[in-house]
Amino acid sequence: MDLGIGWIGYFVVALLMAGLHFVFIKKGLEGMSAAMAVAIEAAVLLLIRLTVLDFKGLLSSMSSLSGAVWGRLLIFTVMMVVAWIAFYYSMQITYETAVAPFSMLVFPVVTITTAVIGRSLPSWQMIIILLLLIVGIFLMGFGREHKNKLWWIGAIGGALLYAAYEVISGIYPIKMSESILIAAQLLLIVIIAAIASVFMKHGDLKKLTVYHLLFIVLGALCLYFAPICYELALKGTSVDLLVKICFALWIFLNILGARIILKDKINNVCVAGLAMITIATIWRFFVK
């Protein structure tokens, strides 16, 4: 993909998409269940993947997988589906800017878990970074009143479950073409999430409209193209460290987007949490 907009253009697009992904999803969740949102988002991602993959070839590759590989693929996919449904449900019942930061909880959980498994202690700088990041995330989440007092279960649970998926899939990888693997997982996500949507209801939801569907599609496009544009920006610049740091601070664009589109405000406690996340994120790039 080459739009001829230069690395700055790709970087701006990547940052906007990364920051607005959850904002669009939150808007779409006003008209559908979390499970339906996951199914639609995965379906859009799968359709994009199939523009460069042959569907018959995908099915043929999947049918040739052994029982053991199928078992791992199914377990990994279920973990992903449950994690995302839980995360989106939390986002549905409370502030987007309170839940979105918990997606950043995956990094410290994976880092700590990997260190425990490998019996290696992170450097003292990394320990401080992880503590700052975790405390900052929790301040942004719990720094204000929530109508639904159980909102945090899906936010924390979803992040922990996704972190578990990252660790386990790293230990027991599925050896097959990455493009085929991603497409196979997306196909399974669509099926599993669609089945879950039959049983998952929400009494306060508005009637599903094209308007809500559009925002989920926009969220899916952000999720797909943000990393692609980010990689293109890195390839075209000599200040890659600056690009990496700025992209990692997508939370600022998220807060701005939520303020404009969702009328979501943050208080001083959340600002303190954001400051801790910012310090930890920048410092992380200078510590091995």
C-alpha positions as CSV (number, residue, x, y, z in Angstrom):
1,M,0.0,0.0,0.0
2,D,1.5,3.3,-1.1
3,L,-0.7,6.4,-1.0
4,G,2.2,8.8,-1.7
5,I,1.6,10.9,1.4
6,G,5.1,10.5,2.9
7,W,6.1,9.2,6.3
8,I,4.5,12.2,8.1
9,G,1.2,11.5,6.4
10,Y,1.3,7.8,7.2
11,F,2.3,8.6,10.8
12,V,-0.6,11.1,11.2
13,V,-3.1,8.5,9.8
14,A,-1.7,5.8,12.0
15,L,-1.9,7.9,15.1
16,L,-5.5,9.1,14.4
17,M,-6.6,5.5,13.7
18,A,-5.0,4.2,16.8
19,G,-6.5,6.9,18.9
20,L,-10.0,6.8,17.5
21,H,-10.5,3.0,17.3
22,F,-12.1,2.6,20.8
23,V,-14.0,5.9,20.3
24,F,-15.7,4.5,17.2
25,I,-16.4,1.1,18.9
26,K,-18.0,2.9,21.9
27,K,-20.3,4.8,19.6
28,G,-21.3,1.6,17.7
29,L,-21.9,-0.2,21.0
30,E,-24.8,2.2,21.6
31,G,-26.9,0.1,19.2
32,M,-25.7,-3.5,19.7
33,S,-24.3,-6.0,22.1
34,A,-20.6,-6.4,22.8
35,A,-20.6,-9.8,21.2
36,M,-22.2,-8.5,18.0
37,A,-19.7,-5.7,17.8
38,V,-16.8,-8.2,18.0
39,A,-18.4,-10.4,15.3
40,I,-19.0,-7.5,12.9
41,E,-15.5,-6.1,13.5
42,A,-13.9,-9.5,12.9
43,A,-16.0,-10.0,9.8
44,V,-14.8,-6.7,8.4
45,L,-11.2,-7.6,9.1
46,L,-11.7,-11.0,7.5
47,L,-13.2,-9.5,4.4
48,I,-10.2,-7.2,4.1
49,R,-7.8,-10.2,4.5
50,L,-9.7,-12.1,1.8
51,T,-9.0,-9.4,-0.7
52,V,-5.4,-10.8,-0.8
53,L,-6.2,-14.4,0.2
54,D,-8.1,-17.1,-1.6
55,F,-11.1,-18.2,0.5
56,K,-11.0,-21.8,-0.9
57,G,-7.3,-21.9,-0.2
58,L,-8.0,-20.7,3.3
59,L,-10.5,-23.5,3.9
60,S,-8.2,-26.0,2.3
61,S,-5.3,-25.0,4.6
62,M,-7.6,-25.2,7.7
63,S,-8.9,-28.6,6.7
64,S,-5.4,-29.9,6.5
65,L,-4.6,-29.0,10.2
66,S,-4.1,-31.7,12.7
67,G,-6.4,-32.3,15.7
68,A,-3.8,-30.9,18.1
69,V,-3.3,-27.7,16.0
70,W,-7.1,-27.3,15.8
71,G,-7.4,-27.7,19.5
72,R,-4.8,-25.0,20.2
73,L,-6.3,-22.7,17.5
74,L,-9.8,-23.1,19.1
75,I,-8.5,-22.4,22.6
76,F,-6.5,-19.4,21.6
77,T,-9.5,-18.0,19.6
78,V,-11.9,-18.5,22.5
79,M,-9.6,-16.6,24.8
80,M,-9.4,-13.8,22.3
81,V,-13.2,-13.6,21.8
82,V,-14.0,-13.7,25.5
83,A,-11.3,-11.1,26.2
84,W,-12.7,-8.7,23.6
85,I,-16.3,-9.2,24.5
86,A,-15.6,-8.6,28.1
87,F,-13.6,-5.5,27.3
88,Y,-16.2,-4.1,24.9
89,Y,-19.0,-4.8,27.4
90,S,-17.2,-2.7,30.1
91,M,-16.7,0.1,27.5
92,Q,-20.4,-0.2,26.8
93,I,-21.6,0.4,30.3
94,T,-19.2,3.2,31.4
95,Y,-16.8,5.9,30.1
96,E,-14.7,5.0,27.1
97,T,-11.7,6.9,28.5
98,A,-11.9,4.8,31.7
99,V,-11.8,1.5,29.9
100,A,-9.5,2.2,26.9
101,P,-6.3,2.6,29.1
102,F,-6.7,-1.0,30.4
103,S,-5.7,-2.2,26.9
104,M,-2.2,-1.0,27.9
105,L,-2.3,-3.3,30.9
106,V,-1.4,-6.2,28.6
107,F,2.2,-5.1,28.4
108,P,3.1,-5.1,32.1
109,V,1.1,-8.4,32.7
110,V,3.0,-10.1,29.8
111,T,6.3,-8.7,31.0
112,I,5.8,-9.8,34.6
113,T,4.5,-13.3,33.6
114,T,7.3,-13.9,31.2
115,A,9.9,-12.9,33.9
116,V,8.3,-15.3,36.4
117,I,8.2,-18.1,33.9
118,G,11.8,-17.4,32.8
119,R,12.9,-16.9,36.5
120,S,14.5,-13.6,35.5
121,L,14.1,-10.3,37.4
122,P,13.5,-7.2,35.3
123,S,15.9,-4.2,35.8
124,W,14.9,-1.8,38.5
125,Q,14.1,0.8,35.8
126,M,11.7,-1.6,34.2
127,I,10.1,-2.4,37.5
128,I,9.4,1.3,38.1
129,I,8.1,1.7,34.6
130,L,5.7,-1.2,35.1
131,L,4.5,0.2,38.4
132,L,4.0,3.7,37.0
133,L,2.1,2.2,34.0
134,I,-0.2,0.0,36.2
135,V,-0.9,2.8,38.7
136,G,-1.6,5.3,35.9
137,I,-4.0,2.9,34.2
138,F,-5.9,2.3,37.4
139,L,-6.1,6.0,38.2
140,M,-7.6,6.7,34.8
141,G,-10.1,3.9,35.4
142,F,-11.0,4.3,39.0
143,G,-10.4,8.1,39.3
144,R,-14.1,8.9,38.8
145,E,-17.6,7.7,39.8
146,H,-19.2,5.0,37.6
147,K,-22.9,4.3,37.4
148,N,-22.3,0.6,37.0
149,K,-20.0,-0.4,39.9
150,L,-19.0,-3.6,38.2
151,W,-17.6,-2.0,35.0
152,W,-14.0,-2.9,36.0
153,I,-14.5,-6.7,35.8
154,G,-14.6,-6.8,32.0
155,A,-11.9,-4.1,31.6
156,I,-9.4,-5.9,33.9
157,G,-10.5,-9.4,33.1
158,G,-10.4,-8.8,29.3
159,A,-6.9,-7.4,29.6
160,L,-5.6,-10.2,31.8
161,L,-7.2,-12.9,29.5
162,Y,-5.7,-11.3,26.4
163,A,-2.3,-11.1,28.2
164,A,-2.7,-14.9,29.0
165,Y,-3.3,-15.5,25.3
166,E,-0.2,-13.6,24.3
167,V,1.9,-15.6,26.8
168,I,0.5,-19.1,26.0
169,S,0.5,-18.6,22.3
170,G,4.1,-17.5,22.5
171,I,5.0,-20.7,24.4
172,Y,2.9,-23.0,22.2
173,P,2.9,-21.3,18.8
174,I,0.9,-22.6,15.9
175,K,3.3,-23.3,13.0
176,M,1.6,-22.2,9.9
177,S,1.6,-19.2,7.5
178,E,0.9,-16.0,9.6
179,S,-1.6,-14.7,7.0
180,I,-3.5,-18.0,7.0
181,L,-3.4,-18.2,10.8
182,I,-4.8,-14.7,11.2
183,A,-7.5,-15.3,8.7
184,A,-8.4,-18.6,10.3
185,Q,-8.6,-17.0,13.7
186,L,-10.8,-14.2,12.4
187,L,-13.2,-16.7,10.8
188,L,-13.5,-18.5,14.1
189,I,-13.9,-15.2,16.0
190,V,-16.8,-14.3,13.7
191,I,-18.5,-17.7,14.3
192,I,-18.0,-17.8,18.1
193,A,-18.9,-14.1,18.6
194,A,-22.0,-14.4,16.4
195,I,-23.2,-17.4,18.5
196,A,-22.5,-15.5,21.7
197,S,-24.5,-12.5,20.4
198,V,-27.6,-14.7,20.3
199,F,-27.4,-15.1,24.1
200,M,-25.9,-11.7,25.0
201,K,-28.5,-9.0,25.4
202,H,-28.5,-5.5,26.9
203,G,-31.8,-3.9,27.9
204,D,-30.7,-0.3,27.5
205,L,-29.5,-0.6,23.9
206,K,-31.1,1.5,21.2
207,K,-32.4,-0.2,18.0
208,L,-29.5,-1.2,15.7
209,T,-29.1,1.2,12.8
210,V,-26.8,1.6,9.9
211,Y,-25.3,4.5,11.9
212,H,-24.1,2.2,14.7
213,L,-22.9,-0.4,12.2
214,L,-20.9,2.3,10.4
215,F,-19.0,3.1,13.6
216,I,-18.0,-0.5,14.2
217,V,-16.8,-0.8,10.5
218,L,-14.8,2.4,11.1
219,G,-13.3,0.9,14.2
220,A,-12.4,-2.3,12.3
221,L,-10.7,-0.2,9.6
222,C,-8.7,1.7,12.2
223,L,-7.6,-1.6,13.8
224,Y,-6.4,-2.9,10.5
225,F,-4.8,0.1,8.9
226,A,-3.2,1.7,12.0
227,P,-0.3,-0.8,12.2
228,I,0.2,-0.8,8.4
229,C,0.5,3.0,8.2
230,Y,2.7,2.9,11.3
231,E,5.1,0.5,9.7
232,L,5.2,2.6,6.5
233,A,6.0,5.7,8.5
234,L,8.9,3.9,10.2
235,K,10.3,2.8,6.9
236,G,10.3,6.3,5.5
237,T,11.8,8.2,8.4
238,S,15.2,8.6,10.1
239,V,13.6,9.7,13.4
240,D,12.1,6.3,14.1
241,L,12.5,6.6,17.9
242,L,10.4,9.8,17.9
243,V,7.7,8.1,15.8
244,K,7.6,5.1,18.1
245,I,7.3,7.2,21.2
246,C,4.5,9.4,19.7
247,F,2.6,6.4,18.4
248,A,2.8,4.7,21.8
249,L,1.1,7.8,23.2
250,W,-2.1,7.2,21.2
251,I,-4.1,7.6,24.4
252,F,-3.9,11.4,24.0
253,L,-5.7,11.2,20.7
254,N,-8.2,8.8,22.3
255,I,-9.0,11.3,25.0
256,L,-9.4,14.1,22.5
257,G,-11.6,12.0,20.2
258,A,-13.7,10.9,23.2
259,R,-14.1,14.5,24.3
260,I,-15.3,15.6,20.8
261,I,-17.4,12.6,19.7
262,L,-18.6,11.1,23.0
263,K,-18.5,14.3,25.2
264,D,-16.4,12.3,27.6
265,K,-14.5,14.4,30.2
266,I,-11.7,13.4,32.5
267,N,-10.9,14.9,36.0
268,N,-7.7,15.8,37.8
269,V,-7.2,12.2,39.1
270,C,-7.4,10.9,35.5
271,V,-4.9,13.6,34.4
272,A,-2.5,12.4,37.1
273,G,-2.9,8.8,35.8
274,L,-2.3,10.0,32.2
275,A,0.9,11.8,33.4
276,M,2.2,8.5,34.9
277,I,1.3,6.6,31.8
278,T,3.2,9.2,29.7
279,I,6.3,9.0,31.8
280,A,6.3,5.2,31.8
281,T,5.7,5.0,28.0
282,I,8.5,7.4,27.1
283,W,10.9,5.9,29.7
284,R,10.2,2.4,28.4
285,F,11.9,3.2,25.1
286,F,15.2,3.9,26.8
287,V,15.3,0.8,29.0
288,K,16.1,-2.7,27.8
